[in-house]
Amino acid sequence: MTKMKNSFYKDFDFERLRESNRTDYRTPFQIDRDRVIHSSEFRRLQGKTQVFLPGESDYYRTRLTHSIEVEQIGRSICNYLNNLSDSPFDENYYIDPDLVESSCLGHDLGHPPFGHAGERTLNNLMSEYGGFEGNAQTLRLLTEVFYRSQDDRRGMNPTRAFIDSILKYKVIYKDYDNPVNHFVYDYQEKYLDFVFAGRDYKDQFHSIKEANDFRSIECQIMDWADDTAYAINDIVDSVSGRFITIQKLDHWLIDNETNLNSRQRDIIEDLKKWIGQRNYKPKFGSLIGDFILGCDIKERKTFMDDFTNRYKYKLQIDRALQEKADLYKRIAVDLVFTSPPLHQMEFKADEMIERMFKVFEQNYIAGDAKIKLLPDFTHYLIKNEKSVEARARIVCDYISGMTDSYALRIYKRLFDPNFSSLTDFV
C-alpha cells in the first residue's frame, strides 16, 4: 500500500550534509533514527549518570533509560498534537513522529560522564580551546564523530531537519562574554549556515536568549518531553533513594514559605501525601499524561517560512503544568543536586576529569604525543592534527565519550599505583 506523502516536509528538510543517492524502504527520518540507535555513542548512555551514578542501584535511571522515556513522551506529544480537534494537521500534513523520536533519542548523546558536573568541568578545562557544551557535543557527534575512521570523519550524514531538531542553541561560543552553557562551538557555525540555508539569521534576533529560543517544532517537542521526564522521573528516583522525604519537604516548605503561592504549596502537600501512602510512582506516572495533554500549538510567522514549515508553529504549554514542572525542578535542585552526597561525587568527578585532562593536555595538546596514553585509534587521530584546538577537541571527545565506570578505570590506571589491568585497551 502506498502512503500519501507528508506535505509538511519539503526536499529542503530531507537534504543531508553530503549528497546521498541511496534508495531505501525507510523514510529519511527513519534512517536518522536507526543510525542513532545502532551507534556506540547511544549504547554508552547506559553507563552515564542521569542523577545518580549507574550501578548504585538497579532502579535509578541512566542517560539511556532517560532518553528512552523522553522518546516515548515526545512521540506521544507529537501524536496528540497531530490529532487535536482544532489542529492544523491532517493525514497528509503532520509533524513526523519518527523525526521527533530521533531527536529525543539523540538529545543527550553529547553528555559526558558524571552528569552536569562533568559538563561544567570540561567546559572550564576547554576554555582556551573553544569550550564544551553537551548540546554542541551532540551536534559534533552526529556530524563528524559517528562512524568515523582515521581517514574519513564523516559522522552519520544527518538530514537538515534532524540536525535542527537537536539544535536547542543557535549562539556560538565566542558570542558570549563569559560562556558557561547554551552555545555551539565556533567552528560549528557552518552547521548553523546549513540549517538556515545561508540566510543571515543573526540579524533576525535581538538577543542571545531570542536566538536560542528560536527552535523548530520538533525541537520544542523534544525539549518539553525532556523537561517532563526530568521534572517527574528525577523526583521519583530521588524519593526512592530517600533524598526527598516528608521531613525534608517540611523543612523545605518552612525555608521557602515566603516564595511559594497557594498552588505550589498544594503541589508539595500532594507530594508528601503520595510519599506517605507509598503510591508516588503511579501518581507521577499519571502526571506524565497530564504534561502531554497540557500541550497545544499556535501558528506564527518566521523568516524561514519560505523554506520549511518546521518553524511555523509554537508549542504552547499550560501555565499551571509549566509551574508544576518548574517547582519539581526547584525541589530537585535544593534537596538533591545540592546535597552533600552528590556534591561529594561531583567533587570527585571534577578531580578525576581535571587530572586526566591535564595529563592528556601535556602529552597530546602541548606536547608531540611521545607517550601513547590513549587507544591507538585516538592516539593517531590526534597525531595527525596540526591545530592545537583540533587536538584538544579530540582529547575532549575521548573524555566526554567515557562512561562513568570507564572514566574511573582510566583514572585508576593513570594515577593509582595499586591498580593494574592489561586488558582495558585490548
SESEZA-684042 format. One record per residue: x, y, z of N, C-alpha, C in turn; residue in one letter. Coordinates in steps of 0.1 Angstrom, whole numbers, plus 5000, padded with zeros to 4 digits. Layout:
N
XYZXYZXYZA...
//
This chain:
426
500949885000500050005000500950125000M500650224991501450344990500850454999T501650505008501250605017501350745011K500450835014500450965009501651035014M502251125006503451205010502951305021K503851325031503551415041504051555036N503051645033503451775027503951875037S503951835050504551925060506051945057F506751845052508151845049508451865034Y509551935032509951965018511351905016K511751905003513051855000514151925008D513952045011514852125020515052055033F514052005039514151935052514851805051D514751735040515351605038516851615034F517251725030518651745024519651705035E520751625031521751585041522951675039R523851675048525151745048525951715035L525951595032526651545019525551475011R525751494998524751434989524751284990E523551234990523351084991522351044981S522650944973521750894963521150754967N521350724980520850594985519350584984R518850474979517450444979517150344991T516050364997515750285009514250265011D513850165018512450145021512050235032Y513050285040512750375051512650525046R511950605054512050745052513350805056T513750925052514950985057515050995072P513951025078513951045093514050905100F513550805094513750665100515150625099Q515850665088517250635087518050705097I517750835100518450905110518250835124D516950805127516750735140517450605141R517550525131518150395131519650415133D520250515127521650545128522050585142R521150655149521350695163521350565172V520350485170520150365179521250265177I521850255166522850155164524250205166H524350325171525750385173526250345187S527550335188528250305201527950425211S527850545205527650665214526250645221E525250595214523950575221524050465231F524750355228524850245238525650295251R526550385249527350425261526550505271R525350555266524550635276524050545287L524050415286523650325297524650335308Q525850385306526850395317527150535321G526150625318526450765321525350815331K525750905340524950945351523751035346T522551005351521451095350521351185362Q521051125373521151195386522151125395V522050995396522850915405523750825396F524950785401525850705394525250575389L525450535377524950405372525550285381P524750195385525250085393525050105408G524750225412524450245426523250175431E522250155422521050085425520450045411S519649935412519049885399517949975394D517350055403516150135398516450275394Y517650325396518050455392518050465377Y517650575372517750605357519150635353R519450595341520750635335520350735323T521450785317521150865305520350785294R520650655293519950575283518450565286L518150515298516750505301516050635301T516650745305516150875304515750915290H516750885281516550915266515350835261S515250705265514050625260512750685265I512750725278511550785283511250915276E512250995273511951125266511451095252V511950985246511450945232509950905233E509550835243508150795244507250915246Q507751005255506951125258506851215246I507951235239508051315227507151265216G507151135214506351075203504851085207R504451075220503151095224502651235222S503551335226503151475223502851495209I503751445200503651455186502251405181C501951285185500651215181499451295186N499651345199498551425204498251555196Y499351625193499251755186498651725172L499151615166498651585152497151555152N496551515163495151475163494251565171N494751685175493851785182492651815173L491551845179490351865171490451995162S491152095168491352215160492852225155D493452115153494852105148494952155133S496052225129496252255115496652135107P496852015114497451905108496351805103F496651725093495751615089496651495084D496051395078496851275074497851305063E497851415057498751445046499651565050N499551615062500251735067500351725082Y501551675087501651645101503151645105Y503351665118504651655124505051515124I506251485119506651345117507151285130D506451185136506851125149508251055148P508651005137509950945136511051045138D510851165132511851275134511851315149L510751335155510651365169511351255178V511051135174511751025181513251025180E513751055168515151065166515751175174S515051295175515551405183515651365198S514551305203514551265217515651165220C515751065212516750955214518251015214L518451115206519751175204520051295212G519151345220519351475226520451485236H520751365242521751365253523051295249D523251265236524351195232525751255236L525751385236527051465239527351475253G526451435262526751455276527951365281H528851425289530051355294529751265306P530651195311530451115324530151215335P529551165345529251235358528351355356F527451345346526351445345526751585343G525951675348526251825346527551865353H527951795363529251825369530351805359A530351695352531351665342531351765331G530151815327530051915317530652045321E530352085333530952215338532552205339R533052095343534452075345535152075331T534552005321535152005308535052145301L534052215304533952355298535052445304N535252435317536352515323537752465317N537952335315539252295310539452325296L538352335288538452365274538252515271M538352595281538052745279539052805269S540252755268541252805259541152755245E540352645244540252575231538752575225Y537952665230536652675224535452615233G535752585245534752545255534152405252G533252365261532552235260531152255264F530152205256528752215259528052085254E527252025262526651895259525851895246G525052005243524352015231525252035219N526252115220527252135209527952005207A528251925217528951795215528051695208Q526751695211525851615204525851645189T525851775185525951815171527251765165L528351775173529651725168529651575165R529051505174528951355172528151325160L527051385158526151355147526851395133L527551505133528051555120529451505117T530251465128531651435125532251315131E531651265143532351165150531751025148V530351015146529750895143530450825132F530750695134531250605123532550655117Y533350735124534550795118535650695117R536550715108537850635107538950735107S540150685106541350775106541350865094Q540750805083540850885070539550955067D538450925074537250975070536351005082D536351135086535451175097534151225092R533251135090532051175082530851195090R530751145103529551155110528451065104G527251085108526151005103525451065091M525951175086525351245075523851275077N523451345088522051365091521351455082P520051455082519251545074519251685081T518951785073518851915079517851925090R516651865088515651865098516051795111A516851685110517251625122518351705129F519251765122520251845129519551955136I518552015130517852135136516952085148D516551965148515651915159516451895172S517751875171518551865184519251995187I519152095178519952225179519152315188L519252295201518552385210519152525211K520452535208521152665209521752705196Y521552835193522052885180522953005181K523653005192524653115195525953045197V527053095190528353035191529153085203I530153005207530953025219531453175220Y532053225209532653355210531753475211K530453445209529453555211529053585225D529553495234529353525249530553595255Y530253675265531353735272531953635282D531153555288531653455298530853325295N531153245285530353135281530353025291P529252995297529052885307528352765300V527252795294526552685286525652755276N524852675269523852715259524552775247H525552705241526252755229526652635221F526952665208527652565200529052615197V529952525193531352565192531552655180Y532552745180532752845170532752785156D533552675154533652615141532352555136Y531352535145530052475141529152575135Q529652705133528852805127528452755113E529252675107528952625093527652535093K527452475104526152395105524952485107Y525152595114524052685115523752745101L524752775094524552825080523852725072D524152595074523452485066521952475070F521752485083520352475088519552595083V520152715083519352835078519652865063F520152775056520352785042521152915038A522152945046522953055043522353195046G521153195051520553325054521253395066R521253525066521853595077520953595089D520953485096519953465107520253555119Y521553595121521853675133521053815133K520753865121520053995120518653975124D518153855126516753835129516453835144Q517553835152517353825167517953945174F517353985184517754105192518554075204H518653945208519353905220519753755218S520753715227521153575227519953485231I519253535241518053445245517053425234K516853535226515853525215516453425204E517653425202518253335192518153195197A518553165210518453035215517052975217N516053065218514653025219514052995205D514753035194514153015181514452865177F513452785178513652635176512552585167R512852475160511852405152510852345161S509652315155508652245163509052115169I509852035162510351915167511251935178E512152035178513052065189512252115201C511252185199510352235210509752115217Q509252015209508551895215509651815223I510851795217511851725224512251795237M512251925237512652005249511651985260D510351995257509351975267509251825272W509451735263509551595267510651575276A511851635274512951625283512651695296D512051805296511651875308510651785316D509751725310508751635316509451525323T510351455316511051335321511951375333A512551495331513551545341512751585354Y511751655352510951715363510251605371A509751505364508951405371509751285375I510451225366511151105368512351115378N513051235377514151255386513651275400D512451325402511851335415511551195420I511051105412510750965416512050895420V513150905413514350845417514850905430D514651035432515151105444514351055456S513051035455512250985466512650835469V512850755458513250625460514550615467S515450705464516750705471516750775484G515650825489515450895501516251025502R516451085490516951225490515851325492F514651275489513451365492512551275501I512251335513511451275523510351375527T509351325535508351415540509051515549I509951465558510651555567511451665560Q512151625550512951725542512051825535K510851775530509951865524509351965534L509051915546508552005556509552125559D510852085560511852185563512052275551H511952225539512052305527510852405526W509652365530508552455530508752565539L509252545551509552645561510552745555I511652695549512652775544512252865532D511152815525510752885513509352935514N508852955526507452995528507053115521E507953215521507653345515507753345500T508253245494508553235480507553145473N506553095480505652995474504153055474L503453035464502053065464501152945468N499952965469499052855474499052735465S499052755452499052645443500352555445R501452625446502752555448502752475461Q502152535472502152465485501252345484R500152355476499252235474499952125466D500852165457501552065449502551985459I503152055468504051995477503351905487I502151955491501351875501500951745494E500551755481500251625473501451535473D502651595471503851505470504051445483L503851515494504051455508503051345510K501851365506500751265507501151135499K501551155487501951035479503050955485W504051035490505250965497504750885509I503850945517503350875529502450755526G501750765515500850655511501650555502Q502850585499503750495491503150465477R502450565471501950545458502450655449N503650715452504150825444504550785430Y504950655428505350615414504150615405K502950555408501850565399501350705398P501350785408500850915408501651005398K503050985399503851065390503751005376F503550875374503350815361502150885354G501050905362499850965356500051115352S500951175360501351315357501951335343L502651235338503251245325502151265315I501051195316499951215307499351355308G499351415320498851545321499751645314D501151615315502051705308501951695293F501551585288501351565274500051635269I499051615277497751685274497751835276L498751885283498852025285499552095274G499752035262500452095251499352145241C499652255234498852305224499852365213D499252415202500152465192499552595187I500452685183500052825178500852855166K500152905156500952945144501553075145E502753085139503453215139504153235125R504653355123505353385111506853395114K507753345106509153355108509853375095T511153405096511953435084512353315076F511953195082512353065075511153005068M509953065068508753005063508752985048D509653055041509753025026510452895024D511252845033512052725032511352605038F510752615050510252505057509052545066T508252445069507152455078507552435093N508752395095509152355109509252465119R509252585114509352705124507952775125Y506952725117505752795116504852785129K505252695138504452655149505152665162Y504452725172505052745185504252655195K505052575202504452485212504052565224L502752555228502152625240502052525251Q502552555263502452475275501452535285I500552455290499652505300500452565312D500052685316500852765326500952685339R499852625343499852555356500852435356A500852365344501852255343503252305342L503452415335504852465335505252505349Q504352565357504652605370505052475379E504252375376504452245384505852195380K506152185367507452135363508652215369A508452355369509552435375509652415390D508552395396508652365411509352235414L509052135406509752005408511252015406Y511552085396513052115393513652185405K512952285410513452365421513752275433R512752185436512952095448514152005445I514251955433515351865430516651935432A516752055427518052125429518352145444V517352195451517652225466517852105474D517151995472517251875481518151765476L518351765463519151655457520551705452V520451795442521651835435522651915443F522151975454523052055463523251975476T522851845477523051765489524551725490S525051705502526451665504526851535496P526051435496526451315488526751345474P525851425467526051455453527251555451L527351645461528451735460529851665462H529851565470531051485472531351415459Q530351355452530551285439531051385429M530451505429530851605419532251645421E532651665434534051695437534951595432F534651465434535551355430535551355414K534451375408534351375393535251485388A535051605393535851715389537351685390D537751635401539151605403539651505393E538951395391539351295381539451345367M538351415363538451465349539551565347I539751655357540751755356542151695355E542451595363543751535363544051455350R543051385345543151315333543451415321M542651525321542751615310544151685310F544651715322545951785323547051695318K546951565321547951475316547851465301V546651445295546551435281546851565274F546551685281546951815275548451825274E549151785284550651795284551251705273Q550651585271551251495262550751515247N549551555246548951555232548651695227Y548351785235547951925230549252015230I549852025242551052105243552252025237A552251895239553451815235553251745222G554151655218554051595205553751445206D552951405216552451275218553551165218A554651195226555751095227555350965234K554350985244553850865251552450835246I552250705244550950665239550050635251K549350735255548450725267547050695263L546650705250545350685246545250565236L544150505234544050395225544550435211P545050335204545750355191544950455182D543650425180542850505171542850655175F542550685187542550825192543950885191T544950805195546350855195546750905181H546450825171546850865158545950975152Y544750975156543851085152544551215156L544951225169545551345174546851375168I547651275166549051305160548851355146K547851325139547651375125547051515124N546751575136546151705136547351805139E547351915132548352015134547852125143K546652155143546052265151545952225166S546352315174546252285189544752275193V543852355187542452345190541852215186E542252165174541752035169542251925178A543451925182543951815191543251825204R543051945210542251955222540851905221A540251925209538851885207538751725207R539751665202539751515201540051455215I540951525223541051485237539751495244V539051605242537751625248536751525243C536751485231535851385226536051255234D537351225236537651095243537151095257Y537351205264536951215278535451225279I534851305271533351325271532651195267S533251115259532650985255532750875265G533550895275533650795285532350765293M532150645296531050615307531650645320T530850655330531350675344532350575348D532050445346532950335351534250335343S534150365330535350375322536250485327Y535650595330536450715335537150675348A536450605357537050555369538250465367L538050375357539150275353540350345348R540150435339541350505332542050595343I541250655352541850735362542750655371Y542250535375543050445383544250395376K544150375363545250325355546350425354R545950555354546950665353547550705366L546750695377547250755389547250665401F546650545401546650465412547750355411D548850365419549950265417549550125421P548450105428548049975432547049915422N546749985411545749935402546449895389F546149775384546849725372545849635364S545649675351544949585342545449605328S545849495322546449505309545349485298L544049475301543049445291542249565287T542349675294541549795291541549835276D542749835270542849885256542849775246F542749645250542749535241541449525233V
//
